[in-house]
Structure formats: structure tokens, C-alpha cells
Amino acid sequence: MRARLHSRWLVMGATIAGIFAAVIVILLIGGYDTSRALAALWDGAFGSSYAVLSATLVRATPLLFVGLAVGLAFRAGVLNIGAEGQLLAGATAAVAVGLAVGALPRVLALPLALGAGAAAGAAWSGIAGWLKLRFGVLEVISTLMLNFIATYLVSWLVRGPLQEPTRVYPQTIELSPAVQMPLLLTGHRVHLGLVLAIGLAGFTWWVLTQTAIGFRVRAVGAGAAAARSAGGIDPARTTALVFLASGALAGLGGASEATGVTFALYEGISPGYGYSAIAVALLARLHPLMIIVSALLFGALEAGAAAMQRDANVPSVLAAVVEAMIVLGVLAFNHARTRGRQA
């Protein structure tokens, strides 16, 4: 166990070094002022308490929720590429329920909104699970297509049934304070969702490593046929449960973002957290506790990229380029390691 953890840290450390090298190379190729851009990257992510507590940690929170969703699914061999759609479903349900229960005390209203978000995410993921188990539809295709459906559904809702009363802006009205996440520190944007996400990371790790359910998830991920024949495990049932649990985590991420940051539903509420979460989970090698570190790293990268665009005229899409390079790098490393073991 200790050797595996050491190996994970080595991979993450090497990847982080690769990230900085990639950023420098991209900046040089683009002809940007490298020192100015790197200074803006650092200042935007870690340069002040406000940068850490109102930018990096705020961006890391949804990445942690959705990274856990992707990591859990991948551990069971379920290629859930639909975390973006599940996040949008969760945000939509949380806002819809939040608007309905906004007059209740926060102790009731906020849990109802968060619960609705988790349930909606599970239901959205459950569609792909049903298609896979009933008709054999590959989840890579179904979850990806459901992302687009969720995006257009949000667009229709904020321009139709849920649009604010003046019909000027494509968004809902703001949630009442009773449905807003409490802030952890006065004067900063970091909210209770971060604590909830870290707690769920610990709980997910405990379930995967210390419970029979976790053993079944890992066994099915290692080989469904072997799990069925040697372990007496029902892969279909385990897969269905993983679909629902993964979707619930992603939906909770959307609910947390809606109740903790945006306080409303609108087009583009997610800048692609569901896709970035794939890189977050892969960098952590699907380990729930290391996903915390990975999410913080990506939160810092995205916060720093926004500062680079503002202060050094470097397009913020640099973060997406680096994330793609991380995915390719991790996949290449895993492929090389597998070939090395077979040799």
C-alpha cells in the first residue's frame, strides 16, 4: 500500500513539473512575456489571501466534487464522460427547488436544494446506466450525448419557464439567503461546499478501501467476468450503483456551485468543470484523497489562467490546453507502464 501511494505521489510530482514546463513552452511559442505571465499566474492563484480563498479554492470546489464522480466511475470500469451534464442537472434541480423553498429556514431549505441536486445528477447518470445495462449502449457515447442535452435544457429553461420576471436576462432570479451556502470566512468567497467536498472525498476513500461495496466496485473495475465467476459478484448491479453514485456526486457539485457561487441558474454556469474533472481524476490516479490535491492544483491553474489573461494578455484557454496535455501524458504513462510489465 505504501509503495502504491509513493508511486502515485511520484507520478503527480512529475506531472506537476511537466505542467510548469508545458506552460513555459507554450508561452515562449506564443511570443508572450514569460516572466510577466508566470508572475500573473502565481499572483492569481496564490499571490494573496484573496486569491487563495476567493479564487483558487472556489474553483477547486466543483472540480473536487466532479473529480470524485469521475474517479469513482472509472474505478468500476464505467467510463462516465457525462459529469458535465450531471453537474448541470444538479445545478438546475437545486435552483428550481431552492426557488420553491426559499421561504423556509436555511436548515431546511439548503439541504433540500442540495438533495435535489444530488438526486437529479443520479437520475441523469441513471439514464446512461439503463441504456448500457438494457441495450448495451456504450456509456462513453450516451453520457457524452447527455451532456449536450443538459446544456440545451438549461438554455431553454433560463429563456422560458425559469427565466427571471422581467424576461430581459437569460437566467433565473437570485436564490434567497436561506438557500445560499454559508461562507467559511467573512470577506472571502470560499464556502461550506469545500468542507462538504473534502468530507465526501474521505468518505469515498473509506467506502472503497474498507467496505464490501468498495471491494465489489474495485473487483468489477479490475475485471467484470473474473468478479462474477471467482467472487460471486453481480457486475450489472454494481455498475448500476456506481452510475447512480457517480451522478449524485457530480449533481451535488452543480448544486454546490449554484448555491455557493452563482446563486442563480444561467447559460454557461459551468465553464467545463465536468471535462476538467477527467484530468483531475486521472492525475490523482483515481485515488479519492489525492483527488483533493489534484483539484486544488487545477483550481489554482484555472484561477491563475484568468489572472494571466487579465494582467498579461495571455488567453485563459491556456488552462484547457494544459489540462489536455495532462490527460494525454497520464494515459501515455499508464500505457508505457503496462507494456513494461508485459515485457
Residue, then its C-alpha position, 0 to 999 in steps of 0.5 A: m500500500r505504501a509503495r502504491l501511494h509513493s508511486r502515485w505521489l511520484v507520478m503527480g510530482a512529475t506531472i506537476a513539473g511537466i505542467f510548469a514546463a508545458v506552460i513555459v513552452i507554450l508561452l515562449i511559442g506564443g511570443y508572450d512575456t514569460s516572466r510577466a505571465l508566470a508572475a500573473l499566474w502565481d499572483g492569481a492563484f496564490g499571490s494573496s489571501y484573496a486569491v487563495l480563498s476567493a479564487t483558487l479554492v472556489r474553483a477547486t470546489p466543483l472540480l473536487f466534487v466532479g473529480l470524485a464522480v469521475g474517479l469513482a466511475f472509472r474505478a468500476g470500469v464505467l467510463n462516465i464522460g457525462a459529469e458535465g451534464q450531471l453537474l448541470a442537472g444538479a445545478t438546475a434541480a437545486v435552483a428550481v427547488g431552492l426557488a420553491v423553498g426559499a421561504l423556509p429556514r436555511v436548515l431546511a431549505l439548503p439541504l433540500a436544494l442540495g438533495a435535489g441536486a444530488a438526486a437529479g445528477a443520479a437520475w441523469s447518470g441513471i439514464a446512461g446506466w439503463l441504456k448500457l445495462r438494457f441495450g448495451v449502449l456504450e456509456v462513453i457515447s450516451t453520457l457524452m450525448l447527455n451532456f449536450i442535452a443538459t446544456y440545451l435544457v438549461s438554455w431553454l429553461v433560463r429563456g422560458p419557464l425559469q427565466e427571471p420576471t422581467r424576461v430581459y436576462p437569460q437566467t433565473i432570479e437570485l436564490s434567497p439567503a436561506v438557500q445560499m451556502p454559508l461562507l467559511l470566512t467573512g470577506h472571502r468567497v470560499h464556502l461550506g461546499l469545500v468542507l462538504a467536498i473534502g468530507l465526501a472525498g474521505f468518505t469515498w476513500w473509506v467506502l472503497t478501501q474498507t467496505a464490501i461495496g468498495f471491494r465489489v466496485r474495485a473487483v468489477g473495475a479490475g475485471a467484470a467476468a473474473a468478479r462474477s465467476a471467482g467472487g460471486i459478484d453481480p457486475a450489472r448491479t454494481t455498475a448500476l450503483v456506481f452510475l447512480a453514485s457517480g451522478a449524485l456526486a457530480g449533481l451535488g457539485g452543480a448544486s454546490e456551485a449554484t448555491g455557493v457561487t452563482f446563486a442563480l441558474y444561467e447559460g454557461i454556469s459551468p465553464g467545463y468543470g465536468y471535462s476538467a474533472i477527467a484530468v483531475a481524476l486521472l492525475a490523482r490516479l483515481h485515488p479519492l484523497m489525492i483527488i483533493v490535491s489534484a483539484l486544488l492544483f487545477g483550481a489554482l491553474e484555472a484561477g491563475a489562467a484568468a489572472m494571466q489573461r487579465d494582467a498579461n494578455v495571455p488567453s485563459v484557454l491556456a488552462a484547457v490546453v494544459e489540462a489536455m496535455i495532462v490527460l494525454g501524458v497520464l494515459a501515455f504513462n499508464h500505457a508505457r507502464t503496462r507494456g513494461r510489465q508485459a515485457 
